[in-house]
Amino acid sequence: MQKFNTVINGYDKNEVNSFLNEVTKEYESMLNKLKERDIKLQVLEEKLEKFENMESVLNRSIVAAEEAATNVKKVAHDESKLIIEEAKRNASRIVNDALIKAEKQELEVEELKRRINFYKRRIRESLQEQLTMVDDIDDIKY
């Protein structure tokens, strides 16, 4: 606390004026510091708002990415089911085609066996006839 010297009409004007100048300078200095801090505070608040907006955008992006990943997984799963079902149908068709071909080949084999037996009989009959002819040649008198 400042103490002033007393003079005839009160306090010393020079001391009081000097003190008031110091107080004014100090007050202006504090006002300037407060203004600077207000500006810094405003800048920081603006930055905080930007960061909060960025955080909000990032959170929405993360949620959207998670939803997209879930959708991609679901689509891939559904597509894999369709591929498996189609593969099963193709496998079934291939097996059926193979069974039909095997059945046809079996029928062809049976037909070939019948033909072979038929030709064997004809060849036997022909040979038998020729043998009979050979035997008949012995019976011919010259």
C-alpha positions in Angstrom: 0.0 0.0 0.0 1.3 3.4 -1.0 1.8 6.1 1.6 1.9 9.7 0.6 3.7 12.6 2.3 1.5 15.4 3.5 2.0 19.0 2.5 0.1 22.2 3.4 -3.0 21.6 1.4 -3.1 17.8 1.7 -1.0 15.2 -0.1 1.9 16.0 -2.3 0.5 16.3 -5.8 3.6 15.0 -7.6 3.6 11.8 -5.5 -0.1 11.3 -6.1 0.2 12.0 -9.8 3.2 9.7 -10.0 1.2 7.0 -8.2 -1.8 7.5 -10.4 0.5 7.2 -13.5 1.9 4.0 -12.1 -1.6 2.7 -11.3 -2.8 3.7 -14.8 0.2 2.0 -16.5 -0.3 -1.1 -14.4 -4.1 -1.1 -15.1 -3.4 -0.7 -18.9 -0.8 -3.5 -18.7 -3.3 -5.8 -17.0 -6.0 -4.8 -19.5 -3.7 -5.6 -22.4 -2.8 -8.9 -20.8 -6.5 -9.7 -20.3 -7.2 -8.8 -23.9 -4.3 -11.0 -25.1 -5.6 -13.9 -22.9 -9.1 -13.3 -24.2 -7.8 -13.5 -27.8 -5.8 -16.7 -26.9 -8.9 -18.1 -25.2 -11.0 -17.3 -28.2 -8.4 -18.9 -30.5 -8.3 -22.0 -28.3 -12.0 -22.2 -28.1 -12.2 -22.0 -31.9 -9.5 -24.8 -32.2 -11.4 -26.8 -29.6 -14.6 -26.4 -31.7 -12.8 -27.5 -34.8 -11.3 -30.5 -33.0 -14.8 -31.4 -31.6 -16.2 -31.2 -35.2 -13.3 -33.3 -36.4 -14.0 -35.8 -33.7 -17.6 -35.9 -34.6 -16.8 -36.4 -38.3 -14.3 -39.1 -37.5 -16.8 -40.9 -35.3 -19.4 -40.8 -38.1 -16.7 -42.0 -40.5 -15.8 -44.9 -38.2 -19.5 -45.9 -37.8 -19.9 -45.6 -41.6 -16.8 -47.7 -42.1 -18.0 -50.3 -39.6 -21.4 -50.5 -41.4 -19.7 -50.8 -44.8 -17.5 -53.6 -43.4 -20.5 -55.4 -42.0 -22.3 -55.0 -45.4 -19.3 -56.2 -47.3 -19.1 -59.3 -45.0 -22.8 -60.0 -45.4 -22.6 -59.6 -49.2 -19.5 -61.8 -49.3 -21.2 -64.4 -47.1 -24.4 -64.4 -49.3 -22.3 -64.6 -52.4 -20.3 -67.5 -51.0 -23.6 -69.3 -50.3 -24.8 -68.8 -53.8 -21.5 -70.0 -55.2 -21.7 -73.1 -53.0 -25.3 -73.8 -54.1 -24.4 -73.4 -57.7 -21.4 -75.7 -57.3 -23.6 -78.3 -55.7 -26.1 -78.0 -58.5 -23.3 -78.3 -61.1 -21.8 -81.3 -59.2 -25.2 -83.0 -59.1 -25.7 -82.3 -62.8 -22.2 -83.7 -63.6 -22.8 -86.8 -61.5 -26.2 -87.3 -63.2 -24.5 -86.9 -66.7 -21.8 -89.4 -65.7 -24.4 -91.9 -64.5 -26.3 -91.5 -67.8 -23.1 -92.0 -69.8 -22.2 -95.0 -67.7 -25.6 -96.5 -68.2 -25.3 -95.9 -72.0 -21.9 -97.5 -72.0 -23.2 -100.5 -70.1 -26.0 -100.9 -72.6 -23.4 -100.6 -75.5 -21.2 -103.2 -73.7 -24.2 -105.6 -73.4 -25.0 -105.0 -77.1 -21.4 -105.7 -78.1 -21.4 -108.9 -76.0 -24.6 -110.1 -77.8 -23.1 -109.3 -81.2 -19.9 -111.1 -80.2 -21.9 -114.2 -79.1 -23.9 -114.0 -82.3 -20.8 -113.8 -84.5 -19.2 -116.6 -82.5 -22.2 -118.8 -83.1 -22.2 -118.0 -86.8 -18.4 -118.7 -87.0 -19.0 -122.0 -85.2 -21.8 -122.9 -87.5 -19.7 -121.9 -90.5 -16.8 -123.9 -89.2 -19.1 -126.8 -88.5 -20.5 -126.7 -92.0 -17.0 -126.6 -93.4 -16.0 -129.5 -91.2 -19.0 -131.4 -92.4 -17.9 -130.6 -95.9 -14.4 -131.9 -95.2 -15.9 -135.0 -93.7 -18.1 -135.4 -96.7 -15.1 -135.1 -99.0 -13.8 -138.3 -97.4 -17.1 -140.0 -98.3 -16.9 -139.1 -101.9 -15.7 -141.9 -104.1 -13.4 -141.3 -107.0 
